Amino acid sequence: MSDAGLPDPKEIEELLLGGELRYTRVDAVRLSGIPAEFARRLWRAFGYPSMPEDAVAYTEGDVAALCRIRRLMDDGVLDQEGVIRLVRAFGQTMTRLAEWQVNLLSAMLVSDPQEQPSAEVVSSIVDIAEKHIDEFEPLVVHAWRRQLAAAGTRAMAAAASREAEGAEGPLLPGRLVTTVGFADMVSFTQMSRELDEIELARVVEWFEETAADIIATCGGRLVKTLGDEVLFAGDTPETGAEIALSVAAAIQDETEIPDVRVGVAHGPVLPLMGDVFGTTVNLAARLTALARPGTVVIDQSLAESLDGNENYNITSMVRRPVQGLGIIQPYVLRRTKP
């Protein structure tokens, strides 16, 4: 216990790492057989801080992780650049997850969210971690396996669909055809001036949770959140349409939350590091800017894909120039009235 009444930092680190800090970086490199320079790149990709060569800062788990990475490369599963990209994805994802978990536990133990956690609260968080970390860890692995299975299934379904349709000419390497959309909160800048930080954070959290629930229910994927905006993807035009309309309607029903405007496009995208890139994504973003609050605007490709579907009403808008994309033909998407 420190002079301030806080738990000893080294004890907390060893508790959460699941082992004693017993190795320097030189030791970890020697025991794993990973080249020193490549090991430094790995630590940076993981998001670990730079440590002096003689600092005893690594556990058996760190050495084991390096050994697993070496085996993946020895077996030809990944090359060095592939490993760096994979490790960076793990590091960035887990950094956010860890901060989220600590903040969640702190919020449960502090009566005033604006107060800094006291020594007693920090000790309580450590106690929870010590007693229940063996329950938390399998949940992380389980969630990863579920999402890995879903991603693999999506990839196989996309390949099968393309083959069944007899699509002519291959897509560019790594591209897949999907439906992507942005849902953007209207007047967020003005709202951020009117609400304090805690209230604003709660609004953003509610928006993200609502959008995420709808996206999952419809069978889509939440690609990323950007505070007042979410980017989603659906394997089929119908999935993308359902997500867009459902998110717009759900937010519109909440009187204390600003409406959202949604832009959706259908076409090839490049999936990379959990994100999606390409002209289709850029077009969806531009369409979002054209939408009125509470409405969904789609591109011509999606409109053609949904043509004939009795569940939707599609109305053309005035053709207009869009920066970087030339003249586009947008459409407003609505549900067919019963």
C-alpha positions in Angstrom: 0.0 0.0 0.0 1.4 3.4 -1.0 1.6 6.5 1.3 -1.6 7.9 -0.3 -3.5 4.7 0.7 -3.6 3.4 -2.8 -2.6 -0.2 -3.7 1.0 -0.7 -4.8 1.2 -0.2 -8.5 3.5 -3.1 -9.1 1.2 -5.4 -7.2 -1.8 -4.3 -9.3 0.2 -4.8 -12.5 1.3 -8.3 -11.6 -2.3 -9.1 -10.5 -3.8 -8.1 -13.8 -1.0 -9.5 -15.9 -1.4 -12.8 -14.1 2.3 -13.2 -13.3 5.4 -11.7 -11.7 7.4 -9.0 -13.4 10.7 -10.9 -13.8 12.2 -10.2 -17.2 13.8 -7.3 -19.0 13.2 -6.6 -22.7 16.6 -8.2 -23.4 15.5 -11.4 -21.5 12.1 -11.5 -23.3 13.8 -11.2 -26.7 16.4 -13.9 -25.9 13.8 -16.4 -24.5 11.4 -16.0 -27.4 13.8 -16.0 -30.3 12.2 -12.9 -31.8 14.7 -10.4 -33.3 15.2 -7.4 -31.0 14.1 -4.7 -33.6 11.0 -6.7 -34.5 10.1 -7.1 -30.8 10.3 -3.3 -30.4 7.9 -2.9 -33.3 5.6 -5.5 -31.7 5.5 -3.6 -28.3 4.7 -0.4 -30.1 1.9 -2.0 -32.1 0.5 -3.5 -28.9 0.5 0.0 -27.5 3.0 -0.7 -24.7 5.1 2.2 -23.4 8.8 2.3 -24.2 10.9 0.8 -21.4 14.6 0.9 -20.7 16.5 -2.2 -21.7 17.3 -3.1 -18.1 13.8 -2.5 -16.7 12.2 -5.6 -15.2 8.8 -5.1 -16.8 7.9 -8.4 -18.5 6.2 -11.6 -17.3 6.1 -15.2 -18.5 2.9 -14.2 -20.3 4.8 -11.6 -22.4 7.4 -14.2 -23.3 4.7 -16.7 -24.2 3.0 -14.1 -26.4 6.2 -13.5 -28.3 6.7 -17.3 -28.7 3.2 -17.7 -30.2 3.9 -14.9 -32.6 7.2 -16.5 -33.7 5.3 -19.8 -34.3 2.7 -18.1 -36.4 5.5 -16.7 -38.6 7.5 -20.0 -38.6 4.4 -21.9 -39.8 3.8 -19.3 -42.6 0.4 -18.2 -41.2 1.6 -14.5 -41.1 4.6 -12.6 -42.2 6.1 -9.8 -40.1 3.9 -7.1 -41.6 0.8 -9.2 -41.1 1.7 -9.8 -37.5 2.2 -6.1 -36.9 -1.2 -5.3 -38.4 -2.9 -8.1 -36.3 -1.1 -7.0 -33.1 -2.0 -3.3 -33.7 -5.7 -4.4 -34.1 -5.5 -6.3 -30.8 -3.8 -3.4 -29.0 -6.1 -0.7 -30.2 -9.2 -2.8 -29.5 -8.1 -3.9 -26.0 -7.0 -0.4 -25.0 -10.5 0.9 -25.5 -12.0 -2.1 -23.8 -9.8 -1.8 -20.8 -10.5 1.9 -20.4 -14.2 1.2 -20.8 -14.1 -1.5 -18.1 -12.3 0.7 -15.6 -14.6 3.6 -16.2 -17.6 1.4 -15.9 -16.5 0.0 -12.5 -15.5 3.5 -11.3 -19.0 4.9 -12.3 -20.6 2.1 -10.3 -18.6 2.9 -7.2 -18.6 6.8 -7.3 -21.7 8.7 -6.4 -20.7 11.8 -8.3 -19.3 11.0 -11.8 -17.3 14.3 -11.9 -15.3 13.3 -8.8 -12.0 11.6 -9.1 -12.0 8.0 -7.7 -10.7 7.9 -4.1 -8.2 5.5 -2.7 -11.1 3.4 -1.4 -12.7 3.2 -4.8 -9.4 2.2 -6.5 -9.0 -0.5 -3.8 -12.5 -1.7 -4.5 -11.8 -2.0 -8.2 -8.6 -4.0 -7.5 -10.6 -6.3 -5.2 -13.2 -6.9 -7.9 -10.4 -7.6 -10.5 -8.7 -10.0 -8.1 -11.8 -12.0 -7.3 -13.4 -12.0 -10.8 -10.8 -11.5 -13.5 -11.0 -15.3 -14.2 -14.6 -14.7 -15.1 -14.0 -11.6 -17.2 -11.2 -13.1 -19.4 -13.3 -16.0 -20.9 -16.1 -13.5 -21.8 -13.6 -11.5 -23.9 -12.5 -14.7 -25.7 -16.1 -15.8 -26.2 -17.1 -12.5 -27.7 -14.1 -12.6 -30.0 -14.9 -16.1 -31.1 -18.5 -15.2 -31.8 -17.5 -12.2 -33.9 -14.8 -14.2 -35.7 -17.5 -16.8 -36.6 -19.8 -14.1 -37.8 -17.1 -12.5 -39.9 -16.1 -15.8 -41.4 -19.7 -16.6 -42.2 -20.2 -13.2 -43.9 -17.1 -13.7 -46.0 -18.3 -17.1 -47.2 -21.8 -15.9 -47.9 -20.5 -13.0 -49.9 -18.3 -15.3 -52.0 -21.2 -17.7 -52.5 -23.6 -14.9 -53.5 -21.2 -13.5 -56.0 -20.6 -16.9 -57.6 -24.3 -17.7 -57.7 -25.1 -14.4 -59.4 -22.4 -15.1 -62.0 -20.7 -11.7 -61.5 -18.5 -10.8 -64.4 -15.0 -9.8 -63.7 -13.3 -10.1 -60.3 -13.5 -7.4 -57.7 -10.2 -5.7 -56.9 -8.2 -7.7 -54.3 -9.7 -7.6 -50.8 -12.9 -5.8 -51.9 -16.4 -7.0 -51.2 -19.8 -5.7 -52.1 -21.8 -4.6 -49.2 -24.2 -1.9 -48.0 -22.7 0.8 -45.7 -24.3 3.8 -44.0 -23.7 6.7 -41.6 -26.2 7.8 -39.0 -25.4 11.3 -37.8 -26.9 13.2 -34.9 -28.3 16.6 -36.1 -27.2 19.8 -34.3 -24.7 18.0 -32.2 -22.4 21.0 -32.0 -25.2 23.2 -30.6 -26.2 20.5 -28.1 -22.6 20.2 -26.9 -22.7 23.9 -26.0 -25.9 23.5 -24.1 -25.2 20.4 -22.0 -22.5 19.8 -19.5 -19.9 17.0 -20.2 -21.7 14.3 -18.1 -25.1 15.0 -19.8 -23.5 15.1 -23.2 -21.7 11.8 -22.6 -24.9 10.2 -21.6 -26.7 11.3 -24.8 -23.8 10.0 -26.9 -23.8 6.7 -25.0 -27.6 6.3 -25.4 -27.3 7.0 -29.1 -24.4 4.5 -29.6 -26.2 1.9 -27.5 -29.5 2.3 -29.4 -27.8 2.2 -32.8 -25.7 -0.8 -31.8 -28.7 -2.8 -30.6 -30.6 -2.1 -33.8 -27.7 -2.9 -36.0 -27.1 -6.2 -34.2 -30.9 -7.1 -34.3 -31.0 -6.5 -38.0 -28.0 -8.7 -38.6 -25.6 -5.9 -39.6 -22.2 -4.8 -38.2 -21.3 -1.7 -36.2 -18.1 -0.7 -38.0 -17.2 2.2 -35.7 -18.6 5.1 -33.6 -17.5 8.7 -33.9 -19.3 10.3 -31.0 -22.2 11.9 -32.8 -22.0 9.4 -35.8 -22.0 5.7 -36.3 -20.9 3.8 -39.4 -22.6 0.5 -40.1 -22.6 -2.3 -42.7 -25.1 -4.8 -43.9 -24.4 -7.8 -46.1 -27.5 -7.2 -48.2 -29.4 -4.1 -49.5 -32.4 -5.1 -47.3 -30.3 -5.3 -44.2 -28.8 -1.9 -44.8 -32.2 -0.4 -45.5 -33.7 -1.9 -42.3 -30.9 -0.6 -40.2 -31.1 2.9 -41.6 -34.9 3.2 -41.2 -35.0 1.6 -37.8 -32.2 3.8 -36.4 -33.9 7.0 -37.8 -37.3 6.0 -36.3 -35.9 5.0 -32.9 -34.0 8.2 -32.4 -37.0 10.3 -33.7 -39.2 8.7 -31.0 -36.9 10.0 -28.3 -38.0 13.6 -27.7 -34.9 14.6 -25.7 -32.4 13.4 -28.3 -31.8 15.2 -31.6 -33.0 13.4 -34.7 -30.4 11.6 -36.9 -30.0 11.8 -40.7 -28.8 8.7 -42.4 -27.0 8.1 -45.7 -26.6 4.7 -47.2 -24.8 3.4 -50.3 -24.3 -0.1 -51.9 -21.2 -1.2 -53.6 -17.6 -2.5 -53.3 -15.6 -1.6 -50.1 -12.2 -2.4 -48.8 -12.3 -3.9 -45.3 -9.2 -3.1 -43.4 -8.3 -3.3 -39.7 -12.0 -3.6 -38.8 -12.9 -0.5 -40.8 -14.2 -0.1 -44.4 -12.8 2.2 -47.0 -13.6 3.2 -50.6 -15.8 5.3 -52.8 -19.0 3.6 -51.5 -18.1 4.7 -48.0 -17.4 8.2 -49.2 -20.7 8.3 -51.1 -22.6 7.2 -48.0 -21.0 10.1 -46.0 -22.0 12.6 -48.7 -25.5 11.3 -48.8 -25.8 11.8 -45.0 -25.1 15.5 -45.5 -28.0 15.6 -48.0 -30.6 14.0 -45.7 -33.1 16.0 -43.7 -33.4 15.3 -40.0 -35.2 12.0 -39.4 -34.8 10.8 -43.0 -32.8 8.3 -45.0 -31.1 9.1 -48.3 -29.7 6.3 -50.5 -27.6 6.0 -53.6 -28.8 4.8 -57.0 -27.2 1.4 -56.6 -29.2 0.7 -53.4 -32.3 2.2 -55.0 -32.1 -0.2 -57.9 -31.4 -3.2 -55.6 -34.5 -2.4 -53.5 -36.7 -1.6 -56.6 -39.8 -3.8 -56.5 -39.6 -4.5 -52.8 -43.1 -3.7 -51.5 -41.8 -2.8 -48.0 -40.1 0.4 -49.2 -41.0 3.6 -51.0 -38.2 5.2 -52.9 -38.4 8.8 -54.1 -35.8 10.4 -56.4 -34.3 13.7 -55.4 -32.8 16.4 -57.6 -29.4 15.3 -59.1 -26.6 17.3 -57.7 -22.8 17.6 -57.7 -20.9 16.1 -54.8 -17.3 17.0 -54.1 -15.0 14.2 -55.3 -17.8 12.1 -56.8 -19.3 14.2 -59.6 -23.0 14.3 -60.3 -25.0 11.8 -58.2 -28.6 10.8 -58.1 -29.9 10.5 -54.5 -33.1 9.0 -53.3 -35.2 9.2 -50.2 -36.0 5.9 -48.6 -39.2 5.4 -46.6 -41.3 2.5 -45.4 -44.4 1.7 -47.4 -47.4 2.9 -45.4 -49.7 0.1 -44.3 
